[in-house]
Structure formats: structure tokens, C-alpha cells
Amino acid sequence: MMYPFMTLNDDTEITHSEMKPDGKVKVYIETPDEKYCFKHATCWLPAYEWEDIFQYSDEEIDRFDEIIHSMAHLIMEFSQEGGFNNASNF
């Protein structure tokens, strides 16, 4: 299951999985794009391992990496509590 986490001003969606038994959390990033339909990438926490990067520039990945580093503690917490909505009792 993937949980919504954040939508950026360019309509980029950041979602995350539940925490896996090995302690990893998948963070998935997707941006609508006229040419490619969607650009996307996956980052695995807590190691910050990037994979499956499609059509993002190095600068874009650096920006996403900075965002994920600054929010990783929240993502890791929410991944154990059923996402933001469940953790915040919405």
C-alpha cells in the first residue's frame, strides 16, 4: 500500500509505503509531464537508495533528495502508522 505524503507546487506527488519487515520504506515520486506522461523515481529509506529514475534531471533528483532527507523522520513514522491521515486521526 502506498500512502500520500506531499504534493509540490508543480503537481509532483510524493508517496510512501508501509514499513517493510526489514525496516525499509519505499518513497515514490511522480510528476505529470506532457512529453513522457509521467516522470518518476523511487528512493528507499533509511539508506536513501535511488532506483528506477525516469526522465528526471540530476538537479531534480538532488532537490527531491534534499526534501526526503528533511522529511525522512516523518515518512518513517507515518510508514508505521498507516500514513499521515491515520497518524493525524483524520
N, C-alpha and C positions, 0 to 999 in steps of 0.2 A: 504494500500500500504506500502511496506517495501522498504527502500532506503539503498543502500550500504554505509557503513561508513569506514570500515577499514578491511584490510586483514593482519593477522600476519604472521610471518615467517614460522609457522607450518601449513599454509593454513587455519587457523581459520578465519572465516568470521564473522564480526560484522555488523549487520544491525539495522535500527531503523524505527519506524513507523512515520506517521504524528502525530502532537499533537492532542490528543482526546479532545472533548468538555470539559471534566473535568480536562484538563491540564496534563494528563498523557501521557507518551511516552513509547512505548514498545521497548526494546533493546533485540535483539535475537542474540545468539552466537551459532555457529555451527562449528564443527571440523570433517573432514573426519577421519574415523577410520576403520582399516582392520577388526576388530572383530565385531563391532557394526554398521558398515556402517557410521553412524554419531553420535557424541556426541552432546548434545545441552542443552541450558538453556535460560531462559527468565528473564530479570531484568526490572522492571517498575520504571521509573523516574517520579517525582523527589524523591520518597520515598526510592529508592534502594531496592525494594521488589523483592526477588528472588523466582522463581517458575519453575516447570517443568524441574528440573535438571536431566539429564540423562547421567550417566556414567562419569561425571567429578568428580575428587577428591576435597576435601575441599581446598587443596592448589591451584588447578587450579581455583576454584571459587574465592578464595581470590585474585589471580592475576588478574582475569577479573574484580573483584570489584574495584581494585585499578585503572585499566585502565579506567573503566567507570567513577569513581569519578574524575579522572584527565581530562576527556574529556566531562563531562556532560553538561557544559555550551555550547559547540559546538553542541552536539547532540540536546539539547533543541532548540537552534537557528535554526539549519538545519531542525528540525521537523516542523518548522513553515514556511519554505521557499522552501519546495519541495525537500529536500535532498541537499547534498553537491554540486552535479553537477549544480543544478538550482541556488543555493545560490552563486556559484562562476561564473555563466554565461558561463559554458562550453556547 
